[in-house]
């Protein structure tokens, strides 16, 4: 009479083809050894994360640009020097916010496209077998290129300060009285706290992960 083995039983049954030596020998030192991914796939993953930064930067840049272009208040219509000063500060800060986030968005988008192209070329049968060597030289060994990518991250984080100032000044321009001061303070305080937290998260990631690769 045939005997049927359930799926769960088959999965729990150890065989020499599914259990590595590291698990069969408890005293074996070191972690489980696995084959590394090709450099092109690693670069593709890294540049894909830069694409996420590009998307966020583009959204925030577009948000600030819309606020700037739809502003109906004219400088000559303002009543006193205080409001005129706030208006000028708003225009300057908003322009810097748009330019900063737009720069990060374009640069990170280009890096993401480069990573996708590199991965496609690495999978092509016409590409030389030592193509990963050129990828390592381009992405990891070029110190200026590495520094440029680090600067992009710092610029992205610093741009949140500009964005919080933009929101704060926008409230002062559009909302009069105590409500304008209150909303302006909320955006400014929240923006500074968010920037500090993001900077701390990035510093821990760099120290704990990137410097140990």
C-alpha positions, 0 to 999 in steps of 0.5 A: 500500500503506498505511503503519502508524505505530507508537504510539511513532512518533506520540508522538515526531512533533512537531506544532504542536498538541502542542509549546508555543512554549517547547520549540520555541524554546530561547532562550525565557526563563521556565518553561512557562506553564500555566493555574492551577487554580481557587482552590477546587481549591487549597483542596481539596488543602490541606484534604485534607492537614489531613485526614491530620493529623486521622487521625493525631491521632485514632489517637494520641488513641485509643491514649492514651485506651485506655491510660488507661481500661484501667489496672488500677493503683490509687493507694492500692495503690502502695507508696511516694511515688515510684510515687505521683508517677509515677502522678499524672504519668502521669494528667496527661500522658495527659490532656493528650495525649488533649486535645491530639490530640483538639483537633487531630483535630476542628479539622483534620477540620472544615477538611477538610470545609470544603474539600470543601464549598467545592469542591462549591459552586464546581462548582455551576451555581448558584454565582456566577462570582466565588465564587473571590474569596470563597474567597481572602478566607476561606482566604488573606486572613483573617490570624486564620484563617491564624494559627489553621491555623499554630497547629494545625500547631505544636500537632500537632508539640508533641503528640508531646512529650506522647505520648513522655512518656505512653509513657515514664511508662506504662513506669514505671507498668507495668514495674518495675526496670531494664526499666522505666527502659530502656524509659522512656528509649527512648521519651523519647529517641526522642520528643524526636528525632522532634519535633525532626526533624518541626519541622525538616522543617516549618520548611524547608517553610515557608521554602522553599515557603510563603513563596515562594508 
